Amino acid sequence: MSFKYLLFDLDGTLTDPKEGITKSVQYALHALNVDEPDLNRLTCFIGPPLVDSFMEYYDFTREQAKAALAKYRERFQAIGIFENRVLPGIPEMLKALKAAGKVVALATSKPEPFARKILEKYGLIGYFDEVVGSSMDETRNTKEAVIQEVFCRLKLTEEQKRQTLMIGDRKHDVVGAKACGIASLGVRIGYAEEGELEAAGADFIRDTVEDMSAFLLE
């Protein structure tokens, strides 16, 4: 099946944000008196909403998690936002998709202003018809809500939604797609755990950027 409307996650799907995210999480934890010297233990924070992750992985209350989020953003928006790199082959893939007439949107749990800055910094913004992220006030903070906002901004009809695909590297991308009634492509190029995408019920799974590109251009 060929999909015309393509919704991409950002972290772990188009870019590798490990350094910036894990160091900013480490900074936030330290501010709340939690010492975590091993950055590899913090890759679980890449992808999901951060408040949920602080609560899940460190048993924070919601208030503590919100305080941690504020400290995270303090470092991230000053330093961590550009401790990032575009995955090899992504610019070429996006260029080919636009040349093929695809409608390309970003659907990320990262706050929208941060996402825009990253796309602009790495010269990717021009490939996107719409850029949607979470809201800074946390009112739009689930992947489902982000996808629904993409629908709204692109003014997609029910028929067009049937031609829409969510592409991401974590279970939250798959779950969000299912909640919105669209298909999902899980890619094993980011930070999903073994079997995570299968367990979430991804409609399609691909292993590399090249495999993803070939699938989207079918």
Order of alpha helices (4+ residues) and beta strands (2+ residues): beta-beta-alpha-alpha-alpha-beta-alpha-beta-alpha-beta-alpha-alpha-beta-alpha-beta-alpha-beta-alpha
